[in-house]
Amino acid sequence: MTALGAVFRPQLPPERLRAMARLADDAGLEELWLWEDCFLEGGISAAAAALAWTERLRVGVGLLPVPLRNVAVTAMEAATLHRLFPGRAILGVGHGVQDWMGQVGARAESPVTLLREYLDALRALLRGERVTTDGRYVKLDGVALDWPPSVAPEILTGATGPRTLRLAGEAADGTILTAATAPEGVRRARQLIDEGRKAAGRTDQHRVVVYLHTATGPDAAARLRAEIEANGEDPVPEHGVAGDAGAVAQAVQRLVDAGADTVILQPTADEPDPEGFVRFVAEEVRPLVP
């Protein structure tokens, strides 16, 4: 069964998260995803609150920018979430937007090297290992978590370029693809991820999460096009869907057929009814997606 979710966009003020999370939980939405975009809302703090306000909802953070966070801190926070809310937190890490990383003095000369070192250390710490490493960016001296999760959680990574997609296959447990990824892009991403998995000798499951630009209701097509153009993306039909539940479900299925395991519907930044969007996903689209 395809996992389906929606984004709580950080353009909404943090105080709206409680109502949105509770609504998602009550409506039966499977996953609510948050973003740690600079300089809007903190991913871990928002996720912890959303998890505490709900009973069964899974909450994803896609993604935490690794240049901003010491890997030991990320491991501590991830372990705490997974022990407090077993099986309900989903964490992704990634390069972050390079311009934003430059603004805060954290831009890495080699983002791929940083991400590789970070993923290796983070996953080892969450497995309960004591880690000593002296990498280019990640340096740990006998670090181990006192309260690791009882079961090592999956760690996803955001990826777009070929090198990072191969790295995702090698060193992560899943990959997050942006809403600019059309079905053919998902197929190509799967190929590159599998190349990385083969190189690393990995045979475990690797989840692919894809965001999908989605608009429904009045002026949906116009809002969707404006959103895509504002992001500097090519406004071709494959880069989003505007329409009713049937049209959205078909777009979701195209991504699934291309290799997505989870599709997260991403409303436009100017979505006039965010609560209604969550209901739409849970109550109208979900029944149409096998």
LUMPA-731434 format. One record per residue: residue in three letters; chain; x, y, z of N, C-alpha, C in turn; residue number from 1. Coordinates in steps of 0.05 Angstrom, whole numbers, plus 5000, padded with zeros to 4 digits. Layout:
<bati 'Ala' 'A' <X Y Z> <X Y Z> <X Y Z> NUM>
...
//
This chain:
<bati 'Met' 'A' <5017 4976 5000> <5000 5000 5000> <5017 5025 5000> 1>
<bati 'Thr' 'A' <5012 5043 4982> <5027 5068 4980> <5021 5086 5004> 2>
<bati 'Ala' 'A' <5042 5095 5017> <5039 5115 5039> <5033 5142 5027> 3>
<bati 'Leu' 'A' <5015 5157 5040> <5006 5183 5030> <5007 5203 5052> 4>
<bati 'Gly' 'A' <5015 5227 5046> <5016 5247 5067> <5013 5275 5055> 5>
<bati 'Ala' 'A' <5017 5295 5073> <5015 5323 5065> <5036 5339 5080> 6>
<bati 'Val' 'A' <5042 5363 5069> <5062 5380 5081> <5048 5402 5097> 7>
<bati 'Phe' 'A' <5058 5406 5122> <5051 5431 5136> <5073 5450 5129> 8>
<bati 'Arg' 'A' <5067 5469 5112> <5088 5487 5102> <5096 5508 5123> 9>
<bati 'Pro' 'A' <5122 5513 5125> <5131 5532 5146> <5124 5561 5140> 10>
<bati 'Gln' 'A' <5112 5566 5117> <5101 5593 5113> <5077 5599 5131> 11>
<bati 'Leu' 'A' <5066 5577 5143> <5045 5580 5163> <5058 5585 5190> 12>
<bati 'Pro' 'A' <5046 5602 5207> <5058 5607 5233> <5058 5582 5250> 13>
<bati 'Pro' 'A' <5078 5579 5267> <5080 5555 5284> <5055 5549 5300> 14>
<bati 'Glu' 'A' <5041 5570 5309> <5018 5566 5326> <4995 5552 5312> 15>
<bati 'Arg' 'A' <4996 5549 5286> <4975 5535 5271> <4980 5505 5270> 16>
<bati 'Leu' 'A' <5004 5496 5278> <5012 5468 5275> <4994 5450 5292> 17>
<bati 'Arg' 'A' <4988 5459 5316> <4972 5441 5334> <4946 5433 5322> 18>
<bati 'Ala' 'A' <4931 5452 5312> <4905 5446 5300> <4908 5429 5275> 19>
<bati 'Met' 'A' <4928 5435 5260> <4933 5419 5235> <4941 5391 5241> 20>
<bati 'Ala' 'A' <4958 5387 5261> <4967 5360 5268> <4943 5344 5279> 21>
<bati 'Arg' 'A' <4927 5356 5296> <4904 5342 5308> <4884 5335 5286> 22>
<bati 'Leu' 'A' <4880 5353 5268> <4861 5348 5246> <4872 5325 5229> 23>
<bati 'Ala' 'A' <4898 5325 5223> <4909 5303 5207> <4906 5276 5221> 24>
<bati 'Asp' 'A' <4910 5276 5247> <4908 5252 5263> <4879 5242 5263> 25>
<bati 'Asp' 'A' <4860 5260 5267> <4832 5252 5269> <4821 5243 5241> 26>
<bati 'Ala' 'A' <4832 5256 5220> <4822 5250 5193> <4834 5224 5182> 27>
<bati 'Gly' 'A' <4854 5213 5196> <4866 5188 5186> <4889 5192 5167> 28>
<bati 'Leu' 'A' <4899 5216 5165> <4923 5220 5148> <4946 5204 5159> 29>
<bati 'Glu' 'A' <4961 5192 5141> <4983 5174 5151> <5008 5190 5160> 30>
<bati 'Glu' 'A' <5016 5210 5143> <5040 5224 5149> <5037 5254 5145> 31>
<bati 'Leu' 'A' <5047 5270 5164> <5048 5299 5161> <5078 5306 5161> 32>
<bati 'Trp' 'A' <5086 5321 5141> <5114 5328 5137> <5119 5357 5143> 33>
<bati 'Leu' 'A' <5142 5362 5155> <5151 5389 5163> <5177 5395 5149> 34>
<bati 'Trp' 'A' <5183 5421 5145> <5208 5429 5133> <5224 5447 5153> 35>
<bati 'Glu' 'A' <5250 5443 5153> <5267 5462 5168> <5280 5481 5148> 36>
<bati 'Asp' 'A' <5263 5497 5135> <5273 5518 5117> <5283 5542 5133> 37>
<bati 'Cys' 'A' <5306 5553 5124> <5316 5577 5136> <5298 5600 5126> 38>
<bati 'Phe' 'A' <5290 5618 5143> <5294 5619 5172> <5266 5619 5185> 39>
<bati 'Leu' 'A' <5252 5597 5181> <5224 5595 5187> <5219 5581 5214> 40>
<bati 'Glu' 'A' <5218 5554 5213> <5212 5539 5237> <5231 5516 5241> 41>
<bati 'Gly' 'A' <5237 5510 5267> <5256 5488 5273> <5243 5461 5269> 42>
<bati 'Gly' 'A' <5257 5443 5255> <5246 5417 5248> <5241 5399 5272> 43>
<bati 'Ile' 'A' <5261 5397 5289> <5258 5379 5312> <5238 5389 5332> 44>
<bati 'Ser' 'A' <5238 5415 5339> <5219 5425 5358> <5190 5423 5347> 45>
<bati 'Ala' 'A' <5186 5428 5322> <5160 5426 5310> <5151 5397 5310> 46>
<bati 'Ala' 'A' <5169 5379 5303> <5162 5350 5301> <5154 5340 5329> 47>
<bati 'Ala' 'A' <5170 5347 5349> <5164 5338 5376> <5136 5347 5386> 48>
<bati 'Ala' 'A' <5130 5372 5379> <5104 5382 5387> <5081 5368 5372> 49>
<bati 'Ala' 'A' <5084 5364 5346> <5064 5351 5331> <5060 5322 5340> 50>
<bati 'Leu' 'A' <5081 5308 5346> <5079 5281 5356> <5065 5280 5383> 51>
<bati 'Ala' 'A' <5071 5299 5401> <5059 5300 5427> <5029 5306 5426> 52>
<bati 'Trp' 'A' <5021 5321 5406> <4993 5329 5404> <4976 5307 5390> 53>
<bati 'Thr' 'A' <4988 5286 5380> <4973 5266 5364> <4978 5238 5376> 54>
<bati 'Glu' 'A' <4963 5219 5365> <4963 5192 5376> <4976 5172 5357> 55>
<bati 'Arg' 'A' <4970 5175 5331> <4979 5154 5312> <4993 5166 5288> 56>
<bati 'Leu' 'A' <4991 5192 5283> <5002 5205 5260> <5033 5202 5259> 57>
<bati 'Arg' 'A' <5044 5195 5236> <5072 5195 5233> <5080 5223 5224> 58>
<bati 'Val' 'A' <5102 5233 5235> <5111 5260 5229> <5139 5259 5217> 59>
<bati 'Gly' 'A' <5142 5270 5193> <5168 5270 5179> <5180 5298 5179> 60>
<bati 'Val' 'A' <5206 5299 5180> <5221 5324 5176> <5238 5320 5152> 61>
<bati 'Gly' 'A' <5232 5335 5131> <5246 5331 5106> <5255 5358 5094> 62>
<bati 'Leu' 'A' <5277 5369 5103> <5299 5354 5117> <5314 5373 5135> 63>
<bati 'Leu' 'A' <5332 5361 5152> <5350 5376 5170> <5376 5382 5154> 64>
<bati 'Pro' 'A' <5383 5407 5151> <5408 5413 5137> <5433 5406 5153> 65>
<bati 'Val' 'A' <5449 5388 5143> <5471 5378 5160> <5493 5399 5166> 66>
<bati 'Pro' 'A' <5497 5420 5149> <5518 5439 5157> <5510 5455 5182> 67>
<bati 'Leu' 'A' <5484 5456 5188> <5475 5472 5211> <5477 5456 5238> 68>
<bati 'Arg' 'A' <5480 5430 5237> <5476 5413 5260> <5500 5395 5265> 69>
<bati 'Asn' 'A' <5512 5396 5288> <5532 5376 5296> <5518 5349 5296> 70>
<bati 'Val' 'A' <5531 5329 5285> <5519 5303 5282> <5511 5290 5309> 71>
<bati 'Ala' 'A' <5527 5296 5330> <5520 5285 5357> <5494 5297 5367> 72>
<bati 'Val' 'A' <5489 5322 5362> <5464 5335 5370> <5440 5323 5355> 73>
<bati 'Thr' 'A' <5444 5319 5329> <5423 5307 5313> <5416 5279 5323> 74>
<bati 'Ala' 'A' <5437 5264 5329> <5433 5237 5340> <5418 5237 5366> 75>
<bati 'Met' 'A' <5426 5255 5384> <5412 5257 5410> <5383 5264 5406> 76>
<bati 'Glu' 'A' <5377 5283 5389> <5349 5291 5384> <5333 5270 5371> 77>
<bati 'Ala' 'A' <5345 5256 5351> <5332 5235 5337> <5326 5212 5356> 78>
<bati 'Ala' 'A' <5345 5205 5372> <5341 5183 5392> <5319 5190 5411> 79>
<bati 'Thr' 'A' <5318 5214 5420> <5297 5223 5439> <5270 5220 5426> 80>
<bati 'Leu' 'A' <5267 5230 5402> <5241 5228 5388> <5232 5199 5385> 81>
<bati 'His' 'A' <5251 5182 5377> <5244 5154 5372> <5238 5139 5397> 82>
<bati 'Arg' 'A' <5250 5147 5419> <5243 5133 5445> <5216 5144 5456> 83>
<bati 'Leu' 'A' <5211 5169 5452> <5186 5181 5462> <5162 5172 5445> 84>
<bati 'Phe' 'A' <5166 5169 5418> <5145 5164 5400> <5153 5141 5381> 85>
<bati 'Pro' 'A' <5155 5117 5390> <5166 5095 5374> <5150 5091 5348> 86>
<bati 'Gly' 'A' <5166 5090 5326> <5154 5084 5300> <5140 5107 5287> 87>
<bati 'Arg' 'A' <5140 5131 5299> <5123 5153 5289> <5140 5176 5278> 88>
<bati 'Ala' 'A' <5165 5177 5283> <5182 5199 5273> <5197 5190 5248> 89>
<bati 'Ile' 'A' <5199 5207 5228> <5214 5202 5204> <5233 5226 5200> 90>
<bati 'Leu' 'A' <5259 5220 5199> <5278 5242 5197> <5294 5240 5171> 91>
<bati 'Gly' 'A' <5296 5262 5157> <5313 5263 5134> <5334 5285 5138> 92>
<bati 'Val' 'A' <5358 5280 5127> <5379 5300 5128> <5388 5306 5100> 93>
<bati 'Gly' 'A' <5402 5328 5096> <5412 5335 5070> <5430 5359 5069> 94>
<bati 'His' 'A' <5438 5366 5045> <5457 5388 5041> <5446 5415 5052> 95>
<bati 'Gly' 'A' <5420 5419 5050> <5410 5446 5055> <5414 5463 5031> 96>
<bati 'Val' 'A' <5399 5485 5030> <5402 5505 5008> <5428 5519 5012> 97>
<bati 'Gln' 'A' <5445 5518 4992> <5473 5528 4995> <5474 5558 5001> 98>
<bati 'Asp' 'A' <5456 5574 4989> <5456 5602 4995> <5450 5607 5024> 99>
<bati 'Trp' 'A' <5430 5592 5035> <5424 5595 5063> <5447 5586 5081> 100>
<bati 'Met' 'A' <5460 5565 5073> <5483 5556 5089> <5505 5577 5089> 101>
<bati 'Gly' 'A' <5508 5591 5066> <5527 5613 5065> <5520 5636 5083> 102>
<bati 'Gln' 'A' <5494 5642 5085> <5485 5664 5101> <5493 5660 5131> 103>
<bati 'Val' 'A' <5494 5635 5140> <5499 5630 5168> <5528 5621 5172> 104>
<bati 'Gly' 'A' <5544 5623 5152> <5573 5616 5155> <5577 5586 5157> 105>
<bati 'Ala' 'A' <5559 5569 5146> <5562 5540 5150> <5565 5526 5123> 106>
<bati 'Arg' 'A' <5569 5540 5102> <5571 5527 5076> <5596 5509 5074> 107>
<bati 'Ala' 'A' <5593 5484 5066> <5615 5466 5064> <5627 5467 5036> 108>
<bati 'Glu' 'A' <5653 5465 5035> <5667 5465 5009> <5659 5440 4992> 109>
<bati 'Ser' 'A' <5655 5417 5006> <5647 5393 4993> <5622 5381 5007> 110>
<bati 'Pro' 'A' <5598 5390 4998> <5574 5380 5011> <5571 5350 5010> 111>
<bati 'Val' 'A' <5580 5337 4989> <5577 5308 4987> <5594 5294 5007> 112>
<bati 'Thr' 'A' <5619 5304 5011> <5636 5292 5031> <5624 5295 5059> 113>
<bati 'Leu' 'A' <5614 5319 5065> <5601 5324 5091> <5578 5305 5095> 114>
<bati 'Leu' 'A' <5561 5302 5075> <5537 5285 5078> <5544 5256 5082> 115>
<bati 'Arg' 'A' <5564 5247 5068> <5573 5219 5071> <5583 5214 5099> 116>
<bati 'Glu' 'A' <5601 5232 5109> <5611 5228 5136> <5589 5230 5157> 117>
<bati 'Tyr' 'A' <5570 5248 5152> <5548 5252 5171> <5530 5228 5172> 118>
<bati 'Leu' 'A' <5522 5217 5149> <5505 5194 5148> <5517 5170 5162> 119>
<bati 'Asp' 'A' <5543 5166 5156> <5556 5143 5168> <5557 5145 5199> 120>
<bati 'Ala' 'A' <5563 5169 5209> <5565 5173 5238> <5537 5173 5250> 121>
<bati 'Leu' 'A' <5518 5186 5238> <5491 5187 5250> <5478 5159 5252> 122>
<bati 'Arg' 'A' <5480 5144 5231> <5468 5117 5232> <5482 5099 5252> 123>
<bati 'Ala' 'A' <5509 5102 5254> <5523 5086 5274> <5515 5093 5302> 124>
<bati 'Leu' 'A' <5513 5119 5308> <5505 5128 5334> <5477 5118 5341> 125>
<bati 'Leu' 'A' <5459 5119 5322> <5432 5110 5327> <5429 5079 5329> 126>
<bati 'Arg' 'A' <5450 5065 5320> <5451 5036 5325> <5462 5030 5352> 127>
<bati 'Gly' 'A' <5470 5051 5367> <5481 5046 5394> <5511 5042 5395> 128>
<bati 'Glu' 'A' <5525 5048 5373> <5553 5043 5372> <5569 5067 5384> 129>
<bati 'Arg' 'A' <5593 5061 5393> <5611 5082 5402> <5628 5090 5378> 130>
<bati 'Val' 'A' <5628 5116 5371> <5639 5124 5346> <5663 5142 5351> 131>
<bati 'Thr' 'A' <5685 5135 5338> <5709 5152 5336> <5715 5156 5306> 132>
<bati 'Thr' 'A' <5715 5180 5297> <5721 5186 5269> <5735 5213 5267> 133>
<bati 'Asp' 'A' <5752 5215 5248> <5767 5240 5243> <5765 5247 5214> 134>
<bati 'Gly' 'A' <5741 5254 5205> <5737 5260 5177> <5744 5289 5171> 135>
<bati 'Arg' 'A' <5738 5296 5146> <5743 5324 5138> <5724 5343 5153> 136>
<bati 'Tyr' 'A' <5700 5334 5158> <5680 5352 5171> <5670 5340 5198> 137>
<bati 'Val' 'A' <5666 5314 5199> <5655 5301 5222> <5677 5289 5239> 138>
<bati 'Lys' 'A' <5679 5299 5264> <5701 5290 5282> <5688 5282 5309> 139>
<bati 'Leu' 'A' <5690 5257 5316> <5679 5247 5341> <5701 5230 5355> 140>
<bati 'Asp' 'A' <5702 5233 5381> <5722 5219 5397> <5707 5202 5418> 141>
<bati 'Gly' 'A' <5703 5177 5412> <5690 5159 5431> <5662 5167 5439> 142>
<bati 'Val' 'A' <5646 5176 5420> <5619 5186 5426> <5599 5163 5423> 143>
<bati 'Ala' 'A' <5582 5159 5444> <5561 5140 5443> <5537 5152 5458> 144>
<bati 'Leu' 'A' <5513 5145 5448> <5488 5154 5461> <5482 5138 5486> 145>
<bati 'Asp' 'A' <5475 5151 5507> <5467 5137 5531> <5439 5125 5528> 146>
<bati 'Trp' 'A' <5422 5138 5511> <5395 5129 5507> <5390 5126 5477> 147>
<bati 'Pro' 'A' <5403 5106 5464> <5397 5102 5436> <5369 5090 5433> 148>
<bati 'Pro' 'A' <5358 5091 5410> <5332 5078 5405> <5334 5048 5409> 149>
<bati 'Ser' 'A' <5312 5036 5417> <5312 5007 5420> <5316 4992 5394> 150>
<bati 'Val' 'A' <5307 5004 5373> <5311 4994 5345> <5322 5017 5329> 151>
<bati 'Ala' 'A' <5343 5012 5314> <5356 5033 5298> <5335 5043 5277> 152>
<bati 'Pro' 'A' <5330 5069 5277> <5310 5080 5259> <5322 5084 5231> 153>
<bati 'Glu' 'A' <5304 5086 5211> <5313 5094 5184> <5321 5123 5184> 154>
<bati 'Ile' 'A' <5342 5129 5169> <5350 5157 5164> <5349 5161 5134> 155>
<bati 'Leu' 'A' <5333 5181 5126> <5330 5187 5098> <5348 5211 5091> 156>
<bati 'Thr' 'A' <5354 5214 5065> <5369 5237 5057> <5356 5250 5032> 157>
<bati 'Gly' 'A' <5356 5276 5031> <5347 5290 5007> <5368 5289 4986> 158>
<bati 'Ala' 'A' <5359 5285 4961> <5379 5283 4939> <5367 5292 4913> 159>
<bati 'Thr' 'A' <5384 5305 4897> <5375 5312 4870> <5396 5304 4849> 160>
<bati 'Gly' 'A' <5421 5311 4853> <5442 5305 4833> <5451 5276 4834> 161>
<bati 'Pro' 'A' <5464 5267 4812> <5472 5239 4810> <5490 5229 4833> 162>
<bati 'Arg' 'A' <5510 5246 4841> <5528 5237 4862> <5513 5233 4888> 163>
<bati 'Thr' 'A' <5495 5252 4895> <5481 5249 4920> <5461 5226 4919> 164>
<bati 'Leu' 'A' <5449 5221 4896> <5430 5198 4894> <5445 5172 4897> 165>
<bati 'Arg' 'A' <5469 5170 4886> <5484 5145 4890> <5492 5143 4919> 166>
<bati 'Leu' 'A' <5500 5165 4931> <5507 5165 4960> <5483 5157 4977> 167>
<bati 'Ala' 'A' <5460 5166 4970> <5436 5158 4985> <5432 5128 4985> 168>
<bati 'Gly' 'A' <5437 5115 4962> <5435 5086 4960> <5456 5072 4977> 169>
<bati 'Glu' 'A' <5480 5084 4978> <5502 5072 4994> <5498 5076 5024> 170>
<bati 'Ala' 'A' <5491 5100 5032> <5494 5107 5061> <5468 5115 5075> 171>
<bati 'Ala' 'A' <5446 5116 5062> <5420 5124 5075> <5401 5100 5073> 172>
<bati 'Asp' 'A' <5379 5103 5088> <5358 5082 5088> <5335 5089 5070> 173>
<bati 'Gly' 'A' <5335 5113 5059> <5314 5122 5041> <5322 5149 5029> 174>
<bati 'Thr' 'A' <5307 5157 5009> <5313 5182 4995> <5288 5199 4992> 175>
<bati 'Ile' 'A' <5292 5225 4996> <5270 5245 4992> <5275 5260 4966> 176>
<bati 'Leu' 'A' <5256 5260 4948> <5258 5274 4923> <5239 5298 4923> 177>
<bati 'Thr' 'A' <5248 5320 4911> <5233 5345 4912> <5208 5343 4893> 178>
<bati 'Ala' 'A' <5191 5362 4896> <5166 5363 4880> <5172 5370 4851> 179>
<bati 'Ala' 'A' <5197 5377 4845> <5205 5382 4817> <5211 5356 4802> 180>
<bati 'Thr' 'A' <5208 5333 4816> <5215 5307 4804> <5191 5295 4790> 181>
<bati 'Ala' 'A' <5192 5294 4764> <5171 5281 4748> <5174 5251 4749> 182>
<bati 'Pro' 'A' <5154 5236 4740> <5157 5206 4741> <5183 5196 4728> 183>
<bati 'Glu' 'A' <5191 5207 4705> <5215 5198 4693> <5239 5204 4711> 184>
<bati 'Gly' 'A' <5238 5226 4725> <5259 5233 4744> <5260 5213 4767> 185>
<bati 'Val' 'A' <5237 5203 4776> <5237 5183 4797> <5250 5157 4787> 186>
<bati 'Arg' 'A' <5244 5149 4762> <5256 5125 4751> <5287 5128 4750> 187>
<bati 'Arg' 'A' <5296 5151 4741> <5325 5156 4739> <5337 5156 4767> 188>
<bati 'Ala' 'A' <5323 5168 4786> <5333 5169 4814> <5336 5140 4825> 189>
<bati 'Arg' 'A' <5315 5124 4820> <5316 5096 4829> <5341 5081 4817> 190>
<bati 'Gln' 'A' <5346 5086 4792> <5369 5073 4780> <5395 5081 4793> 191>
<bati 'Leu' 'A' <5398 5107 4799> <5423 5117 4811> <5425 5107 4840> 192>
<bati 'Ile' 'A' <5402 5107 4855> <5402 5097 4882> <5410 5067 4882> 193>
<bati 'Asp' 'A' <5400 5052 4863> <5406 5024 4862> <5436 5019 4855> 194>
<bati 'Glu' 'A' <5447 5037 4839> <5476 5035 4833> <5492 5038 4859> 195>
<bati 'Gly' 'A' <5484 5057 4876> <5497 5061 4901> <5493 5038 4920> 196>
<bati 'Arg' 'A' <5469 5027 4920> <5464 5004 4937> <5480 4979 4929> 197>
<bati 'Lys' 'A' <5483 4975 4903> <5498 4953 4892> <5528 4956 4900> 198>
<bati 'Ala' 'A' <5538 4981 4897> <5566 4986 4904> <5572 4981 4933> 199>
<bati 'Ala' 'A' <5552 4986 4950> <5555 4982 4979> <5547 4954 4988> 200>
<bati 'Gly' 'A' <5537 4938 4970> <5528 4911 4977> <5504 4911 4994> 201>
<bati 'Arg' 'A' <5486 4931 4991> <5462 4932 5008> <5439 4918 4995> 202>
<bati 'Thr' 'A' <5425 4903 5012> <5401 4888 5002> <5376 4894 5019> 203>
<bati 'Asp' 'A' <5378 4913 5038> <5356 4921 5054> <5336 4938 5039> 204>
<bati 'Gln' 'A' <5314 4945 5051> <5294 4962 5038> <5305 4991 5036> 205>
<bati 'His' 'A' <5297 5005 5015> <5304 5033 5012> <5279 5048 5003> 206>
<bati 'Arg' 'A' <5269 5064 5021> <5243 5078 5015> <5249 5104 4999> 207>
<bati 'Val' 'A' <5233 5108 4979> <5234 5133 4963> <5209 5149 4968> 208>
<bati 'Val' 'A' <5213 5173 4979> <5192 5192 4985> <5193 5215 4964> 209>
<bati 'Val' 'A' <5170 5221 4952> <5169 5241 4932> <5148 5262 4940> 210>
<bati 'Tyr' 'A' <5155 5287 4940> <5136 5308 4943> <5122 5313 4916> 211>
<bati 'Leu' 'A' <5096 5321 4917> <5081 5327 4893> <5067 5353 4896> 212>
<bati 'His' 'A' <5074 5373 4879> <5059 5398 4878> <5030 5392 4874> 213>
<bati 'Thr' 'A' <5012 5402 4891> <4984 5395 4889> <4967 5420 4895> 214>
<bati 'Ala' 'A' <4947 5425 4878> <4928 5446 4883> <4900 5436 4876> 215>
<bati 'Thr' 'A' <4881 5444 4892> <4853 5436 4886> <4835 5460 4893> 216>
<bati 'Gly' 'A' <4811 5458 4884> <4792 5480 4889> <4794 5502 4868> 217>
<bati 'Pro' 'A' <4781 5525 4874> <4781 5547 4855> <4809 5557 4848> 218>
<bati 'Asp' 'A' <4813 5563 4822> <4839 5574 4812> <4862 5555 4818> 219>
<bati 'Ala' 'A' <4857 5529 4820> <4878 5510 4826> <4900 5511 4805> 220>
<bati 'Ala' 'A' <4893 5511 4780> <4913 5510 4759> <4931 5535 4759> 221>
<bati 'Ala' 'A' <4918 5558 4763> <4933 5583 4763> <4952 5584 4787> 222>
<bati 'Arg' 'A' <4943 5576 4811> <4959 5576 4834> <4983 5557 4831> 223>
<bati 'Leu' 'A' <4977 5533 4820> <4999 5514 4816> <5020 5524 4797> 224>
<bati 'Arg' 'A' <5012 5536 4775> <5031 5546 4756> <5048 5569 4768> 225>
<bati 'Ala' 'A' <5035 5587 4783> <5050 5608 4796> <5070 5598 4816> 226>
<bati 'Glu' 'A' <5063 5577 4831> <5081 5565 4850> <5105 5553 4837> 227>
<bati 'Ile' 'A' <5100 5538 4815> <5122 5525 4801> <5141 5545 4789> 228>
<bati 'Glu' 'A' <5130 5566 4777> <5146 5586 4764> <5162 5602 4785> 229>
<bati 'Ala' 'A' <5150 5607 4808> <5164 5621 4830> <5188 5605 4840> 230>
<bati 'Asn' 'A' <5186 5579 4838> <5208 5561 4846> <5230 5559 4825> 231>
<bati 'Gly' 'A' <5225 5571 4801> <5244 5569 4780> <5243 5542 4765> 232>
<bati 'Glu' 'A' <5221 5528 4768> <5218 5502 4755> <5203 5505 4728> 233>
<bati 'Asp' 'A' <5206 5485 4712> <5193 5484 4686> <5164 5477 4690> 234>
<bati 'Pro' 'A' <5145 5494 4683> <5116 5489 4688> <5104 5469 4669> 235>
<bati 'Val' 'A' <5116 5445 4668> <5104 5423 4651> <5085 5407 4668> 236>
<bati 'Pro' 'A' <5066 5393 4655> <5045 5379 4670> <5056 5359 4690> 237>
<bati 'Glu' 'A' <5079 5347 4685> <5089 5326 4702> <5099 5337 4729> 238>
<bati 'His' 'A' <5102 5364 4731> <5113 5376 4755> <5092 5385 4775> 239>
<bati 'Gly' 'A' <5070 5371 4775> <5049 5377 4794> <5022 5369 4783> 240>
<bati 'Val' 'A' <5001 5373 4801> <4974 5366 4792> <4955 5386 4804> 241>
<bati 'Ala' 'A' <4936 5394 4788> <4914 5412 4796> <4888 5399 4788> 242>
<bati 'Gly' 'A' <4870 5396 4808> <4844 5384 4801> <4831 5371 4825> 243>
<bati 'Asp' 'A' <4813 5353 4819> <4798 5340 4840> <4813 5316 4851> 244>
<bati 'Ala' 'A' <4801 5300 4869> <4814 5278 4881> <4822 5257 4860> 245>
<bati 'Gly' 'A' <4805 5253 4840> <4812 5233 4819> <4837 5240 4804> 246>
<bati 'Ala' 'A' <4840 5266 4797> <4864 5275 4782> <4888 5272 4800> 247>
<bati 'Val' 'A' <4886 5280 4825> <4909 5278 4843> <4917 5249 4847> 248>
<bati 'Ala' 'A' <4897 5231 4851> <4904 5202 4855> <4918 5191 4830> 249>
<bati 'Gln' 'A' <4910 5200 4807> <4924 5190 4782> <4953 5200 4782> 250>
<bati 'Ala' 'A' <4957 5225 4790> <4985 5235 4790> <5001 5220 4811> 251>
<bati 'Val' 'A' <4989 5214 4834> <5003 5198 4854> <5011 5171 4842> 252>
<bati 'Gln' 'A' <4992 5158 4829> <4997 5132 4818> <5020 5132 4797> 253>
<bati 'Arg' 'A' <5022 5153 4782> <5044 5155 4762> <5071 5155 4776> 254>
<bati 'Leu' 'A' <5073 5169 4799> <5098 5169 4814> <5103 5142 4826> 255>
<bati 'Val' 'A' <5082 5129 4836> <5086 5102 4847> <5095 5083 4826> 256>
<bati 'Asp' 'A' <5083 5084 4803> <5091 5066 4781> <5120 5071 4773> 257>
<bati 'Ala' 'A' <5130 5095 4777> <5157 5102 4770> <5177 5094 4792> 258>
<bati 'Gly' 'A' <5167 5086 4816> <5185 5077 4837> <5182 5090 4864> 259>
<bati 'Ala' 'A' <5163 5108 4867> <5158 5120 4894> <5144 5101 4912> 260>
<bati 'Asp' 'A' <5153 5101 4938> <5139 5086 4958> <5120 5103 4974> 261>
<bati 'Thr' 'A' <5127 5128 4977> <5111 5147 4992> <5108 5173 4976> 262>
<bati 'Val' 'A' <5084 5184 4975> <5079 5209 4961> <5068 5229 4980> 263>
<bati 'Ile' 'A' <5080 5252 4983> <5072 5272 5001> <5062 5296 4985> 264>
<bati 'Leu' 'A' <5036 5302 4988> <5024 5324 4973> <5032 5351 4985> 265>
<bati 'Gln' 'A' <5042 5367 4968> <5054 5393 4976> <5035 5416 4966> 266>
<bati 'Pro' 'A' <5020 5428 4984> <5003 5450 4976> <5019 5474 4967> 267>
<bati 'Thr' 'A' <5006 5492 4953> <5019 5517 4945> <5023 5534 4970> 268>
<bati 'Ala' 'A' <5043 5552 4968> <5048 5570 4991> <5024 5587 4998> 269>
<bati 'Asp' 'A' <5007 5592 4978> <4984 5609 4982> <4958 5593 4984> 270>
<bati 'Glu' 'A' <4960 5567 4992> <4936 5551 4995> <4917 5565 5013> 271>
<bati 'Pro' 'A' <4892 5571 5003> <4873 5587 5019> <4861 5572 5043> 272>
<bati 'Asp' 'A' <4862 5545 5043> <4849 5530 5064> <4867 5506 5072> 273>
<bati 'Pro' 'A' <4889 5511 5087> <4907 5489 5094> <4893 5466 5108> 274>
<bati 'Glu' 'A' <4875 5472 5126> <4860 5451 5140> <4843 5434 5120> 275>
<bati 'Gly' 'A' <4830 5449 5102> <4814 5435 5082> <4832 5418 5064> 276>
<bati 'Phe' 'A' <4856 5426 5059> <4874 5411 5042> <4881 5384 5056> 277>
<bati 'Val' 'A' <4885 5385 5082> <4891 5360 5097> <4867 5341 5096> 278>
<bati 'Arg' 'A' <4843 5352 5099> <4819 5335 5097> <4816 5323 5069> 279>
<bati 'Phe' 'A' <4822 5339 5049> <4820 5331 5021> <4839 5307 5017> 280>
<bati 'Val' 'A' <4863 5308 5027> <4883 5287 5023> <4873 5262 5037> 281>
<bati 'Ala' 'A' <4865 5265 5063> <4858 5242 5079> <4832 5229 5071> 282>
<bati 'Glu' 'A' <4812 5245 5065> <4785 5235 5061> <4777 5231 5032> 283>
<bati 'Glu' 'A' <4789 5245 5014> <4781 5243 4986> <4802 5229 4968> 284>
<bati 'Val' 'A' <4828 5236 4972> <4849 5224 4955> <4857 5196 4965> 285>
<bati 'Arg' 'A' <4860 5193 4992> <4869 5167 5003> <4853 5144 4994> 286>
<bati 'Pro' 'A' <4826 5145 4993> <4810 5122 4985> <4815 5114 4955> 287>
<bati 'Leu' 'A' <4826 5132 4940> <4831 5127 4911> <4859 5117 4905> 288>
<bati 'Val' 'A' <4876 5116 4926> <4904 5107 4922> <4908 5080 4934> 289>
<bati 'Pro' 'A' <4913 5060 4918> <4917 5033 4929> <4942 5030 4946> 290>
//
